[in-house]
Amino acid sequence: MTLALLFISHEIIYFARCLPYLIADQIPSLQKYKIQQKTIQNTAQNQWKVFRYVLLSHFIFELPMIVGFHPVAVYFGMAISSVPFPPL
């Protein structure tokens, strides 16, 4: 359960940080500040294609690393649950 919440929160934060740029890309007065004016057309189809590719790579690469970190860390003797946090 904790791993699922961790992965879901990671995905929400990862993709939510792109929202201001997607919104700014739709404002016509900001088009003159684009670095790549003519090389890449930022269409909805291209954005969806990139979104699917990034989401797939997160499931293939990042999810196994998130799931596998704790067992590997415990195996190598890292004290994960006894971190000395300062008092509140």
Residue, then its C-alpha position, 0 to 999 in steps of 0.5 A: m500500500t505504501l509503495a503504491l501511494l509513493f509511486i502514485s504521488h511521484e507520478i502526480i508530482y512529476f506530471a503536475r510540474c509540466l502543467p504551467y509549461l503546457i498552459a504557457d504553450q497555449i498562450p499566443s502572446l508567449q509564442k515569440y519566446k519559444i526556443q525552437q520555433k519551427t523544429i518541433q510542433n507542439t500538437a496534442q498528438n505529439q504531447w499525448k505520444v510523449f506522455r505515453y512514452v514517459l508513463l511507460s518508461h516510469f512503469i518499466f524503470e522507476l517502479p521496479m527501483i521504487v519497489g526494490f529499494h527497501p529490500v536491497a537497502v535492508y540487505f546491505g545493512m542500511a538502517i532505514s526505519s531508525v533515522p534520527f529525526p530531530p524532535l518537533 
